[in-house]
Amino acid sequence: MTFHYMNGQSESFNLYAPVESDGSTQTFQLVEVRHLLNKDWWIINLPDQTVFVNIDNVVKVEVKPAIDQLKGEDVFTNAERVTALNRSR
């Protein structure tokens, strides 16, 4: 997950899906993502520190690989990037 901040900086984190009691990995649901996007602060717990990200300072969040399970209203499927975001300085 990469956060792109208003000041032009970016920061990336590896996030891993929680493991269920049956050993399978949990999948993201659209409801969970929408709930997370409504939060003012995201908390990322790393092995050596905890990072609090104020989403008001973020202009874009990228998640790679794509979350294929997201489907429904407001989700553009079968999209293709034509040009990368350019920033004039």
PDB file of N, CA, C and O in Angstrom, chain B, residues numbered from 101:
ATOM      1  N   MET B 101       0.865  -1.158   0.000  1.00  0.00           N
ATOM      2  CA  MET B 101       0.000   0.000   0.000  1.00  0.00           C
ATOM      3  C   MET B 101       0.907   1.214   0.000  1.00  0.00           C
ATOM      4  O   MET B 101       1.827   1.317   0.811  1.00  0.00           O
ATOM      5  N   THR B 102       0.642   2.129  -0.912  1.00  0.00           N
ATOM      6  CA  THR B 102       1.427   3.352  -1.008  1.00  0.00           C
ATOM      7  C   THR B 102       0.531   4.553  -0.775  1.00  0.00           C
ATOM      8  O   THR B 102      -0.505   4.706  -1.421  1.00  0.00           O
ATOM      9  N   PHE B 103       0.939   5.402   0.154  1.00  0.00           N
ATOM     10  CA  PHE B 103       0.245   6.653   0.429  1.00  0.00           C
ATOM     11  C   PHE B 103       0.980   7.771  -0.299  1.00  0.00           C
ATOM     12  O   PHE B 103       2.199   7.889  -0.175  1.00  0.00           O
ATOM     13  N   HIS B 104       0.269   8.577  -1.043  1.00  0.00           N
ATOM     14  CA  HIS B 104       0.822   9.752  -1.711  1.00  0.00           C
ATOM     15  C   HIS B 104       0.275  10.969  -0.973  1.00  0.00           C
ATOM     16  O   HIS B 104      -0.934  11.203  -0.950  1.00  0.00           O
ATOM     17  N   TYR B 105       1.179  11.742  -0.372  1.00  0.00           N
ATOM     18  CA  TYR B 105       0.789  12.868   0.469  1.00  0.00           C
ATOM     19  C   TYR B 105       0.689  14.166  -0.329  1.00  0.00           C
ATOM     20  O   TYR B 105       1.243  14.289  -1.421  1.00  0.00           O
ATOM     21  N   MET B 106      -0.024  15.121   0.239  1.00  0.00           N
ATOM     22  CA  MET B 106      -0.249  16.411  -0.401  1.00  0.00           C
ATOM     23  C   MET B 106       1.054  17.143  -0.707  1.00  0.00           C
ATOM     24  O   MET B 106       1.111  17.908  -1.671  1.00  0.00           O
ATOM     25  N   ASN B 107       2.096  16.929   0.086  1.00  0.00           N
ATOM     26  CA  ASN B 107       3.364  17.629  -0.098  1.00  0.00           C
ATOM     27  C   ASN B 107       4.253  16.984  -1.162  1.00  0.00           C
ATOM     28  O   ASN B 107       5.392  17.412  -1.352  1.00  0.00           O
ATOM     29  N   GLY B 108       3.751  15.966  -1.856  1.00  0.00           N
ATOM     30  CA  GLY B 108       4.503  15.306  -2.918  1.00  0.00           C
ATOM     31  C   GLY B 108       5.274  14.083  -2.480  1.00  0.00           C
ATOM     32  O   GLY B 108       5.783  13.350  -3.328  1.00  0.00           O
ATOM     33  N   GLN B 109       5.381  13.832  -1.170  1.00  0.00           N
ATOM     34  CA  GLN B 109       6.077  12.651  -0.677  1.00  0.00           C
ATOM     35  C   GLN B 109       5.170  11.432  -0.750  1.00  0.00           C
ATOM     36  O   GLN B 109       3.949  11.558  -0.833  1.00  0.00           O
ATOM     37  N   SER B 110       5.776  10.257  -0.718  1.00  0.00           N
ATOM     38  CA  SER B 110       5.000   9.017  -0.683  1.00  0.00           C
ATOM     39  C   SER B 110       5.665   8.045   0.281  1.00  0.00           C
ATOM     40  O   SER B 110       6.847   8.170   0.600  1.00  0.00           O
ATOM     41  N   GLU B 111       4.889   7.086   0.732  1.00  0.00           N
ATOM     42  CA  GLU B 111       5.358   6.113   1.720  1.00  0.00           C
ATOM     43  C   GLU B 111       4.643   4.805   1.446  1.00  0.00           C
ATOM     44  O   GLU B 111       3.432   4.793   1.224  1.00  0.00           O
ATOM     45  N   SER B 112       5.387   3.693   1.460  1.00  0.00           N
ATOM     46  CA  SER B 112       4.809   2.388   1.137  1.00  0.00           C
ATOM     47  C   SER B 112       4.931   1.416   2.298  1.00  0.00           C
ATOM     48  O   SER B 112       5.880   1.472   3.080  1.00  0.00           O
ATOM     49  N   PHE B 113       3.963   0.532   2.396  1.00  0.00           N
ATOM     50  CA  PHE B 113       3.930  -0.495   3.438  1.00  0.00           C
ATOM     51  C   PHE B 113       3.490  -1.808   2.810  1.00  0.00           C
ATOM     52  O   PHE B 113       2.670  -1.813   1.892  1.00  0.00           O
ATOM     53  N   ASN B 114       4.029  -2.924   3.297  1.00  0.00           N
ATOM     54  CA  ASN B 114       3.511  -4.241   2.946  1.00  0.00           C
ATOM     55  C   ASN B 114       2.462  -4.601   3.984  1.00  0.00           C
ATOM     56  O   ASN B 114       2.740  -4.602   5.183  1.00  0.00           O
ATOM     57  N   LEU B 115       1.263  -4.903   3.523  1.00  0.00           N
ATOM     58  CA  LEU B 115       0.184  -5.317   4.406  1.00  0.00           C
ATOM     59  C   LEU B 115      -0.197  -6.742   4.050  1.00  0.00           C
ATOM     60  O   LEU B 115      -0.205  -7.120   2.879  1.00  0.00           O
ATOM     61  N   TYR B 116      -0.509  -7.519   5.057  1.00  0.00           N
ATOM     62  CA  TYR B 116      -0.856  -8.921   4.848  1.00  0.00           C
ATOM     63  C   TYR B 116      -2.253  -9.173   5.380  1.00  0.00           C
ATOM     64  O   TYR B 116      -2.613  -8.714   6.464  1.00  0.00           O
ATOM     65  N   ALA B 117      -3.041  -9.913   4.598  1.00  0.00           N
ATOM     66  CA  ALA B 117      -4.407 -10.230   5.010  1.00  0.00           C
ATOM     67  C   ALA B 117      -4.366 -11.113   6.248  1.00  0.00           C
ATOM     68  O   ALA B 117      -3.548 -12.029   6.334  1.00  0.00           O
ATOM     69  N   PRO B 118      -5.252 -10.841   7.215  1.00  0.00           N
ATOM     70  CA  PRO B 118      -5.295 -11.686   8.417  1.00  0.00           C
ATOM     71  C   PRO B 118      -5.629 -13.130   8.063  1.00  0.00           C
ATOM     72  O   PRO B 118      -6.352 -13.400   7.103  1.00  0.00           O
ATOM     73  N   VAL B 119      -5.093 -14.047   8.851  1.00  0.00           N
ATOM     74  CA  VAL B 119      -5.364 -15.470   8.648  1.00  0.00           C
ATOM     75  C   VAL B 119      -6.541 -15.868   9.521  1.00  0.00           C
ATOM     76  O   VAL B 119      -6.566 -15.581  10.718  1.00  0.00           O
ATOM     77  N   GLU B 120      -7.519 -16.532   8.910  1.00  0.00           N
ATOM     78  CA  GLU B 120      -8.696 -17.009   9.638  1.00  0.00           C
ATOM     79  C   GLU B 120      -8.334 -18.231  10.480  1.00  0.00           C
ATOM     80  O   GLU B 120      -7.253 -18.800  10.322  1.00  0.00           O
ATOM     81  N   SER B 121      -9.230 -18.629  11.364  1.00  0.00           N
ATOM     82  CA  SER B 121      -8.977 -19.782  12.239  1.00  0.00           C
ATOM     83  C   SER B 121      -8.840 -21.076  11.448  1.00  0.00           C
ATOM     84  O   SER B 121      -8.214 -22.022  11.926  1.00  0.00           O
ATOM     85  N   ASP B 122      -9.419 -21.141  10.235  1.00  0.00           N
ATOM     86  CA  ASP B 122      -9.311 -22.352   9.418  1.00  0.00           C
ATOM     87  C   ASP B 122      -8.049 -22.351   8.553  1.00  0.00           C
ATOM     88  O   ASP B 122      -7.841 -23.268   7.759  1.00  0.00           O
ATOM     89  N   GLY B 123      -7.206 -21.324   8.704  1.00  0.00           N
ATOM     90  CA  GLY B 123      -5.953 -21.271   7.960  1.00  0.00           C
ATOM     91  C   GLY B 123      -6.033 -20.496   6.657  1.00  0.00           C
ATOM     92  O   GLY B 123      -5.005 -20.224   6.038  1.00  0.00           O
ATOM     93  N   SER B 124      -7.240 -20.135   6.229  1.00  0.00           N
ATOM     94  CA  SER B 124      -7.377 -19.366   4.989  1.00  0.00           C
ATOM     95  C   SER B 124      -7.158 -17.886   5.280  1.00  0.00           C
ATOM     96  O   SER B 124      -7.284 -17.442   6.421  1.00  0.00           O
ATOM     97  N   THR B 125      -6.832 -17.137   4.246  1.00  0.00           N
ATOM     98  CA  THR B 125      -6.647 -15.701   4.443  1.00  0.00           C
ATOM     99  C   THR B 125      -7.968 -14.981   4.242  1.00  0.00           C
ATOM    100  O   THR B 125      -8.787 -15.362   3.406  1.00  0.00           O
ATOM    101  N   GLN B 126      -8.150 -13.943   5.023  1.00  0.00           N
ATOM    102  CA  GLN B 126      -9.372 -13.150   4.965  1.00  0.00           C
ATOM    103  C   GLN B 126      -9.372 -12.328   3.683  1.00  0.00           C
ATOM    104  O   GLN B 126      -8.322 -11.842   3.265  1.00  0.00           O
ATOM    105  N   THR B 127     -10.526 -12.166   3.055  1.00  0.00           N
ATOM    106  CA  THR B 127     -10.619 -11.355   1.852  1.00  0.00           C
ATOM    107  C   THR B 127     -11.256 -10.018   2.193  1.00  0.00           C
ATOM    108  O   THR B 127     -12.083  -9.919   3.099  1.00  0.00           O
ATOM    109  N   PHE B 128     -10.853  -8.983   1.447  1.00  0.00           N
ATOM    110  CA  PHE B 128     -11.440  -7.661   1.632  1.00  0.00           C
ATOM    111  C   PHE B 128     -12.830  -7.643   1.026  1.00  0.00           C
ATOM    112  O   PHE B 128     -13.035  -8.141  -0.081  1.00  0.00           O
ATOM    113  N   GLN B 129     -13.768  -7.081   1.731  1.00  0.00           N
ATOM    114  CA  GLN B 129     -15.108  -6.890   1.218  1.00  0.00           C
ATOM    115  C   GLN B 129     -15.290  -5.409   0.964  1.00  0.00           C
ATOM    116  O   GLN B 129     -14.659  -4.584   1.625  1.00  0.00           O
ATOM    117  N   LEU B 130     -16.134  -5.063   0.025  1.00  0.00           N
ATOM    118  CA  LEU B 130     -16.371  -3.665  -0.311  1.00  0.00           C
ATOM    119  C   LEU B 130     -16.837  -2.883   0.904  1.00  0.00           C
ATOM    120  O   LEU B 130     -16.451  -1.727   1.073  1.00  0.00           O
ATOM    121  N   VAL B 131     -17.660  -3.488   1.756  1.00  0.00           N
ATOM    122  CA  VAL B 131     -18.159  -2.819   2.963  1.00  0.00           C
ATOM    123  C   VAL B 131     -16.996  -2.463   3.893  1.00  0.00           C
ATOM    124  O   VAL B 131     -16.968  -1.372   4.462  1.00  0.00           O
ATOM    125  N   GLU B 132     -16.034  -3.384   4.048  1.00  0.00           N
ATOM    126  CA  GLU B 132     -14.886  -3.132   4.913  1.00  0.00           C
ATOM    127  C   GLU B 132     -14.021  -2.006   4.364  1.00  0.00           C
ATOM    128  O   GLU B 132     -13.544  -1.166   5.127  1.00  0.00           O
ATOM    129  N   VAL B 133     -13.814  -1.978   3.059  1.00  0.00           N
ATOM    130  CA  VAL B 133     -12.997  -0.928   2.443  1.00  0.00           C
ATOM    131  C   VAL B 133     -13.684   0.420   2.593  1.00  0.00           C
ATOM    132  O   VAL B 133     -13.031   1.407   2.934  1.00  0.00           O
ATOM    133  N   ARG B 134     -14.979   0.482   2.348  1.00  0.00           N
ATOM    134  CA  ARG B 134     -15.712   1.739   2.500  1.00  0.00           C
ATOM    135  C   ARG B 134     -15.653   2.226   3.948  1.00  0.00           C
ATOM    136  O   ARG B 134     -15.516   3.426   4.189  1.00  0.00           O
ATOM    137  N   HIS B 135     -15.752   1.326   4.896  1.00  0.00           N
ATOM    138  CA  HIS B 135     -15.663   1.683   6.311  1.00  0.00           C
ATOM    139  C   HIS B 135     -14.286   2.277   6.614  1.00  0.00           C
ATOM    140  O   HIS B 135     -14.178   3.291   7.303  1.00  0.00           O
ATOM    141  N   LEU B 136     -13.248   1.643   6.098  1.00  0.00           N
ATOM    142  CA  LEU B 136     -11.887   2.125   6.308  1.00  0.00           C
ATOM    143  C   LEU B 136     -11.683   3.495   5.664  1.00  0.00           C
ATOM    144  O   LEU B 136     -11.032   4.358   6.252  1.00  0.00           O
ATOM    145  N   LEU B 137     -12.222   3.704   4.483  1.00  0.00           N
ATOM    146  CA  LEU B 137     -12.051   4.983   3.785  1.00  0.00           C
ATOM    147  C   LEU B 137     -12.745   6.137   4.509  1.00  0.00           C
ATOM    148  O   LEU B 137     -12.397   7.297   4.290  1.00  0.00           O
ATOM    149  N   ASN B 138     -13.710   5.838   5.357  1.00  0.00           N
ATOM    150  CA  ASN B 138     -14.402   6.878   6.121  1.00  0.00           C
ATOM    151  C   ASN B 138     -13.662   7.287   7.389  1.00  0.00           C
ATOM    152  O   ASN B 138     -14.076   8.230   8.062  1.00  0.00           O
ATOM    153  N   LYS B 139     -12.589   6.604   7.724  1.00  0.00           N
ATOM    154  CA  LYS B 139     -11.822   6.911   8.933  1.00  0.00           C
ATOM    155  C   LYS B 139     -10.878   8.082   8.685  1.00  0.00           C
ATOM    156  O   LYS B 139     -10.306   8.198   7.601  1.00  0.00           O
ATOM    157  N   ASP B 140     -10.710   8.953   9.682  1.00  0.00           N
ATOM    158  CA  ASP B 140      -9.798  10.091   9.575  1.00  0.00           C
ATOM    159  C   ASP B 140      -8.338   9.672   9.730  1.00  0.00           C
ATOM    160  O   ASP B 140      -7.449  10.282   9.136  1.00  0.00           O
ATOM    161  N   TRP B 141      -8.092   8.646  10.517  1.00  0.00           N
ATOM    162  CA  TRP B 141      -6.743   8.157  10.786  1.00  0.00           C
ATOM    163  C   TRP B 141      -6.674   6.671  10.476  1.00  0.00           C
ATOM    164  O   TRP B 141      -7.563   5.910  10.856  1.00  0.00           O
ATOM    165  N   TRP B 142      -5.622   6.261   9.789  1.00  0.00           N
ATOM    166  CA  TRP B 142      -5.353   4.842   9.580  1.00  0.00           C
ATOM    167  C   TRP B 142      -4.166   4.482  10.456  1.00  0.00           C
ATOM    168  O   TRP B 142      -3.192   5.232  10.523  1.00  0.00           O
ATOM    169  N   ILE B 143      -4.239   3.343  11.126  1.00  0.00           N
ATOM    170  CA  ILE B 143      -3.182   2.910  12.037  1.00  0.00           C
ATOM    171  C   ILE B 143      -2.524   1.668  11.445  1.00  0.00           C
ATOM    172  O   ILE B 143      -3.180   0.659  11.187  1.00  0.00           O
ATOM    173  N   ILE B 144      -1.215   1.768  11.235  1.00  0.00           N
ATOM    174  CA  ILE B 144      -0.450   0.663  10.650  1.00  0.00           C
ATOM    175  C   ILE B 144       0.529   0.186  11.706  1.00  0.00           C
ATOM    176  O   ILE B 144       1.439   0.914  12.102  1.00  0.00           O
ATOM    177  N   ASN B 145       0.333  -1.041  12.156  1.00  0.00           N
ATOM    178  CA  ASN B 145       1.166  -1.621  13.200  1.00  0.00           C
ATOM    179  C   ASN B 145       2.303  -2.401  12.556  1.00  0.00           C
ATOM    180  O   ASN B 145       2.074  -3.436  11.930  1.00  0.00           O
ATOM    181  N   LEU B 146       3.524  -1.906  12.708  1.00  0.00           N
ATOM    182  CA  LEU B 146       4.723  -2.558  12.192  1.00  0.00           C
ATOM    183  C   LEU B 146       5.411  -3.288  13.334  1.00  0.00           C
ATOM    184  O   LEU B 146       5.113  -3.019  14.498  1.00  0.00           O
ATOM    185  N   PRO B 147       6.329  -4.210  13.030  1.00  0.00           N
ATOM    186  CA  PRO B 147       7.011  -4.928  14.113  1.00  0.00           C
ATOM    187  C   PRO B 147       7.763  -4.001  15.077  1.00  0.00           C
ATOM    188  O   PRO B 147       7.849  -4.294  16.270  1.00  0.00           O
ATOM    189  N   ASP B 148       8.309  -2.884  14.569  1.00  0.00           N
ATOM    190  CA  ASP B 148       9.135  -2.023  15.415  1.00  0.00           C
ATOM    191  C   ASP B 148       8.502  -0.676  15.755  1.00  0.00           C
ATOM    192  O   ASP B 148       9.060   0.083  16.548  1.00  0.00           O
ATOM    193  N   GLN B 149       7.337  -0.367  15.162  1.00  0.00           N
ATOM    194  CA  GLN B 149       6.678   0.906  15.458  1.00  0.00           C
ATOM    195  C   GLN B 149       5.238   0.880  14.965  1.00  0.00           C
ATOM    196  O   GLN B 149       4.843   0.003  14.196  1.00  0.00           O
ATOM    197  N   THR B 150       4.473   1.846  15.416  1.00  0.00           N
ATOM    198  CA  THR B 150       3.109   2.029  14.938  1.00  0.00           C
ATOM    199  C   THR B 150       3.058   3.366  14.223  1.00  0.00           C
ATOM    200  O   THR B 150       3.540   4.376  14.736  1.00  0.00           O
ATOM    201  N   VAL B 151       2.465   3.367  13.026  1.00  0.00           N
ATOM    202  CA  VAL B 151       2.382   4.578  12.211  1.00  0.00           C
ATOM    203  C   VAL B 151       0.921   5.000  12.131  1.00  0.00           C
ATOM    204  O   VAL B 151       0.048   4.191  11.817  1.00  0.00           O
ATOM    205  N   PHE B 152       0.663   6.269  12.417  1.00  0.00           N
ATOM    206  CA  PHE B 152      -0.671   6.836  12.298  1.00  0.00           C
ATOM    207  C   PHE B 152      -0.674   7.740  11.071  1.00  0.00           C
ATOM    208  O   PHE B 152       0.130   8.669  10.985  1.00  0.00           O
ATOM    209  N   VAL B 153      -1.562   7.481  10.129  1.00  0.00           N
ATOM    210  CA  VAL B 153      -1.632   8.271   8.899  1.00  0.00           C
ATOM    211  C   VAL B 153      -2.920   9.073   8.924  1.00  0.00           C
ATOM    212  O   VAL B 153      -4.012   8.511   9.002  1.00  0.00           O
ATOM    213  N   ASN B 154      -2.785  10.395   8.857  1.00  0.00           N
ATOM    214  CA  ASN B 154      -3.944  11.280   8.783  1.00  0.00           C
ATOM    215  C   ASN B 154      -4.368  11.348   7.320  1.00  0.00           C
ATOM    216  O   ASN B 154      -3.659  11.915   6.490  1.00  0.00           O
ATOM    217  N   ILE B 155      -5.495  10.782   7.016  1.00  0.00           N
ATOM    218  CA  ILE B 155      -5.947  10.666   5.634  1.00  0.00           C
ATOM    219  C   ILE B 155      -6.245  12.029   5.017  1.00  0.00           C
ATOM    220  O   ILE B 155      -6.281  12.147   3.792  1.00  0.00           O
ATOM    221  N   ASP B 156      -6.457  13.051   5.828  1.00  0.00           N
ATOM    222  CA  ASP B 156      -6.660  14.403   5.281  1.00  0.00           C
ATOM    223  C   ASP B 156      -5.431  14.897   4.529  1.00  0.00           C
ATOM    224  O   ASP B 156      -5.542  15.800   3.700  1.00  0.00           O
ATOM    225  N   ASN B 157      -4.263  14.324   4.802  1.00  0.00           N
ATOM    226  CA  ASN B 157      -3.023  14.720   4.137  1.00  0.00           C
ATOM    227  C   ASN B 157      -2.677  13.827   2.949  1.00  0.00           C
ATOM    228  O   ASN B 157      -1.619  13.993   2.341  1.00  0.00           O
ATOM    229  N   VAL B 158      -3.546  12.890   2.613  1.00  0.00           N
ATOM    230  CA  VAL B 158      -3.290  11.926   1.550  1.00  0.00           C
ATOM    231  C   VAL B 158      -4.149  12.277   0.339  1.00  0.00           C
ATOM    232  O   VAL B 158      -5.350  12.522   0.458  1.00  0.00           O
ATOM    233  N   VAL B 159      -3.507  12.296  -0.833  1.00  0.00           N
ATOM    234  CA  VAL B 159      -4.261  12.576  -2.055  1.00  0.00           C
ATOM    235  C   VAL B 159      -4.583  11.306  -2.825  1.00  0.00           C
ATOM    236  O   VAL B 159      -5.515  11.283  -3.628  1.00  0.00           O
ATOM    237  N   LYS B 160      -3.809  10.243  -2.582  1.00  0.00           N
ATOM    238  CA  LYS B 160      -4.060   8.991  -3.298  1.00  0.00           C
ATOM    239  C   LYS B 160      -3.493   7.833  -2.498  1.00  0.00           C
ATOM    240  O   LYS B 160      -2.458   7.962  -1.844  1.00  0.00           O
ATOM    241  N   VAL B 161      -4.185   6.694  -2.554  1.00  0.00           N
ATOM    242  CA  VAL B 161      -3.701   5.456  -1.951  1.00  0.00           C
ATOM    243  C   VAL B 161      -3.670   4.403  -3.053  1.00  0.00           C
ATOM    244  O   VAL B 161      -4.676   4.168  -3.722  1.00  0.00           O
ATOM    245  N   GLU B 162      -2.523   3.777  -3.238  1.00  0.00           N
ATOM    246  CA  GLU B 162      -2.392   2.698  -4.216  1.00  0.00           C
ATOM    247  C   GLU B 162      -2.221   1.380  -3.484  1.00  0.00           C
ATOM    248  O   GLU B 162      -1.494   1.299  -2.494  1.00  0.00           O
ATOM    249  N   VAL B 163      -2.897   0.345  -3.977  1.00  0.00           N
ATOM    250  CA  VAL B 163      -2.777  -0.990  -3.400  1.00  0.00           C
ATOM    251  C   VAL B 163      -2.364  -1.942  -4.517  1.00  0.00           C
ATOM    252  O   VAL B 163      -3.054  -2.072  -5.528  1.00  0.00           O
ATOM    253  N   LYS B 164      -1.221  -2.606  -4.314  1.00  0.00           N
ATOM    254  CA  LYS B 164      -0.732  -3.592  -5.278  1.00  0.00           C
ATOM    255  C   LYS B 164      -0.432  -4.869  -4.536  1.00  0.00           C
ATOM    256  O   LYS B 164       0.184  -4.803  -3.472  1.00  0.00           O
ATOM    257  N   PRO B 165      -0.819  -6.007  -5.017  1.00  0.00           N
ATOM    258  CA  PRO B 165      -1.627  -6.218  -6.223  1.00  0.00           C
ATOM    259  C   PRO B 165      -3.054  -5.733  -6.016  1.00  0.00           C
ATOM    260  O   PRO B 165      -3.469  -5.439  -4.894  1.00  0.00           O
ATOM    261  N   ALA B 166      -3.783  -5.656  -7.091  1.00  0.00           N
ATOM    262  CA  ALA B 166      -5.165  -5.175  -7.049  1.00  0.00           C
ATOM    263  C   ALA B 166      -6.024  -6.058  -6.147  1.00  0.00           C
ATOM    264  O   ALA B 166      -5.767  -7.253  -5.999  1.00  0.00           O
ATOM    265  N   ILE B 167      -7.043  -5.454  -5.550  1.00  0.00           N
ATOM    266  CA  ILE B 167      -8.000  -6.203  -4.722  1.00  0.00           C
ATOM    267  C   ILE B 167      -9.137  -6.631  -5.640  1.00  0.00           C
ATOM    268  O   ILE B 167     -10.114  -5.903  -5.810  1.00  0.00           O
ATOM    269  N   ASP B 168      -9.006  -7.806  -6.224  1.00  0.00           N
ATOM    270  CA  ASP B 168      -9.973  -8.282  -7.221  1.00  0.00           C
ATOM    271  C   ASP B 168     -11.355  -8.550  -6.648  1.00  0.00           C
ATOM    272  O   ASP B 168     -12.335  -8.603  -7.392  1.00  0.00           O
ATOM    273  N   GLN B 169     -11.445  -8.722  -5.321  1.00  0.00           N
ATOM    274  CA  GLN B 169     -12.727  -9.041  -4.701  1.00  0.00           C
ATOM    275  C   GLN B 169     -13.657  -7.835  -4.651  1.00  0.00           C
ATOM    276  O   GLN B 169     -14.855  -7.998  -4.418  1.00  0.00           O
ATOM    277  N   LEU B 170     -13.135  -6.630  -4.863  1.00  0.00           N
ATOM    278  CA  LEU B 170     -13.970  -5.433  -4.791  1.00  0.00           C
ATOM    279  C   LEU B 170     -14.834  -5.332  -6.030  1.00  0.00           C
ATOM    280  O   LEU B 170     -14.331  -5.208  -7.147  1.00  0.00           O
ATOM    281  N   LYS B 171     -16.118  -5.386  -5.826  1.00  0.00           N
ATOM    282  CA  LYS B 171     -17.077  -5.275  -6.912  1.00  0.00           C
ATOM    283  C   LYS B 171     -18.279  -4.515  -6.391  1.00  0.00           C
ATOM    284  O   LYS B 171     -18.532  -4.509  -5.187  1.00  0.00           O
ATOM    285  N   GLY B 172     -19.018  -3.880  -7.270  1.00  0.00           N
ATOM    286  CA  GLY B 172     -20.225  -3.195  -6.852  1.00  0.00           C
ATOM    287  C   GLY B 172     -20.243  -1.752  -7.285  1.00  0.00           C
ATOM    288  O   GLY B 172     -19.439  -1.315  -8.108  1.00  0.00           O
ATOM    289  N   GLU B 173     -21.183  -1.019  -6.710  1.00  0.00           N
ATOM    290  CA  GLU B 173     -21.374   0.387  -7.034  1.00  0.00           C
ATOM    291  C   GLU B 173     -20.102   1.182  -6.721  1.00  0.00           C
ATOM    292  O   GLU B 173     -19.463   0.958  -5.692  1.00  0.00           O
ATOM    293  N   ASP B 174     -19.749   2.083  -7.585  1.00  0.00           N
ATOM    294  CA  ASP B 174     -18.586   2.970  -7.441  1.00  0.00           C
ATOM    295  C   ASP B 174     -17.253   2.267  -7.662  1.00  0.00           C
ATOM    296  O   ASP B 174     -16.209   2.860  -7.393  1.00  0.00           O
ATOM    297  N   VAL B 175     -17.248   1.037  -8.137  1.00  0.00           N
ATOM    298  CA  VAL B 175     -16.002   0.331  -8.425  1.00  0.00           C
ATOM    299  C   VAL B 175     -15.913   0.150  -9.936  1.00  0.00           C
ATOM    300  O   VAL B 175     -16.772  -0.483 -10.548  1.00  0.00           O
ATOM    301  N   PHE B 176     -14.869   0.710 -10.526  1.00  0.00           N
ATOM    302  CA  PHE B 176     -14.651   0.572 -11.960  1.00  0.00           C
ATOM    303  C   PHE B 176     -13.864  -0.707 -12.202  1.00  0.00           C
ATOM    304  O   PHE B 176     -12.697  -0.796 -11.822  1.00  0.00           O
ATOM    305  N   THR B 177     -14.483  -1.686 -12.821  1.00  0.00           N
ATOM    306  CA  THR B 177     -13.791  -2.935 -13.136  1.00  0.00           C
ATOM    307  C   THR B 177     -13.313  -2.870 -14.581  1.00  0.00           C
ATOM    308  O   THR B 177     -13.804  -2.058 -15.365  1.00  0.00           O
ATOM    309  N   ASN B 178     -12.379  -3.704 -14.922  1.00  0.00           N
ATOM    310  CA  ASN B 178     -11.809  -3.739 -16.274  1.00  0.00           C
ATOM    311  C   ASN B 178     -11.255  -2.387 -16.690  1.00  0.00           C
ATOM    312  O   ASN B 178     -11.413  -1.984 -17.842  1.00  0.00           O
ATOM    313  N   ALA B 179     -10.611  -1.682 -15.772  1.00  0.00           N
ATOM    314  CA  ALA B 179     -10.006  -0.387 -16.071  1.00  0.00           C
ATOM    315  C   ALA B 179      -8.557  -0.591 -16.495  1.00  0.00           C
ATOM    316  O   ALA B 179      -7.929  -1.590 -16.144  1.00  0.00           O
ATOM    317  N   GLU B 180      -8.040   0.363 -17.247  1.00  0.00           N
ATOM    318  CA  GLU B 180      -6.662   0.321 -17.702  1.00  0.00           C
ATOM    319  C   GLU B 180      -6.064   1.715 -17.583  1.00  0.00           C
ATOM    320  O   GLU B 180      -6.676   2.692 -18.016  1.00  0.00           O
ATOM    321  N   ARG B 181      -4.869   1.816 -17.000  1.00  0.00           N
ATOM    322  CA  ARG B 181      -4.204   3.112 -16.883  1.00  0.00           C
ATOM    323  C   ARG B 181      -3.594   3.465 -18.235  1.00  0.00           C
ATOM    324  O   ARG B 181      -2.893   2.655 -18.842  1.00  0.00           O
ATOM    325  N   VAL B 182      -3.867   4.677 -18.696  1.00  0.00           N
ATOM    326  CA  VAL B 182      -3.349   5.132 -19.975  1.00  0.00           C
ATOM    327  C   VAL B 182      -2.105   5.984 -19.767  1.00  0.00           C
ATOM    328  O   VAL B 182      -1.122   5.831 -20.492  1.00  0.00           O
ATOM    329  N   THR B 183      -2.137   6.876 -18.789  1.00  0.00           N
ATOM    330  CA  THR B 183      -0.965   7.694 -18.467  1.00  0.00           C
ATOM    331  C   THR B 183      -0.776   7.705 -16.960  1.00  0.00           C
ATOM    332  O   THR B 183      -1.735   7.572 -16.200  1.00  0.00           O
ATOM    333  N   ALA B 184       0.462   7.864 -16.541  1.00  0.00           N
ATOM    334  CA  ALA B 184       0.750   7.985 -15.112  1.00  0.00           C
ATOM    335  C   ALA B 184       0.490   9.414 -14.679  1.00  0.00           C
ATOM    336  O   ALA B 184       0.523  10.336 -15.494  1.00  0.00           O
ATOM    337  N   LEU B 185       0.233   9.591 -13.398  1.00  0.00           N
ATOM    338  CA  LEU B 185       0.014  10.921 -12.844  1.00  0.00           C
ATOM    339  C   LEU B 185       1.287  11.729 -12.941  1.00  0.00           C
ATOM    340  O   LEU B 185       2.355  11.275 -12.531  1.00  0.00           O
ATOM    341  N   ASN B 186       1.173  12.915 -13.479  1.00  0.00           N
ATOM    342  CA  ASN B 186       2.309  13.834 -13.553  1.00  0.00           C
ATOM    343  C   ASN B 186       2.052  15.014 -12.650  1.00  0.00           C
ATOM    344  O   ASN B 186       0.918  15.474 -12.515  1.00  0.00           O
ATOM    345  N   ARG B 187       3.104  15.498 -12.036  1.00  0.00           N
ATOM    346  CA  ARG B 187       2.988  16.629 -11.124  1.00  0.00           C
ATOM    347  C   ARG B 187       3.941  17.712 -11.604  1.00  0.00           C
ATOM    348  O   ARG B 187       5.139  17.464 -11.745  1.00  0.00           O
ATOM    349  N   SER B 188       3.428  18.900 -11.853  1.00  0.00           N
ATOM    350  CA  SER B 188       4.299  20.001 -12.289  1.00  0.00           C
ATOM    351  C   SER B 188       4.915  20.668 -11.067  1.00  0.00           C
ATOM    352  O   SER B 188       4.251  20.828 -10.043  1.00  0.00           O
ATOM    353  N   ARG B 189       6.174  21.054 -11.170  1.00  0.00           N
ATOM    354  CA  ARG B 189       6.871  21.688 -10.045  1.00  0.00           C
ATOM    355  C   ARG B 189       7.432  23.001 -10.446  1.00  0.00           C
ATOM    356  O   ARG B 189       8.054  23.682  -9.631  1.00  0.00           O
TER     357      ARG B 189
END
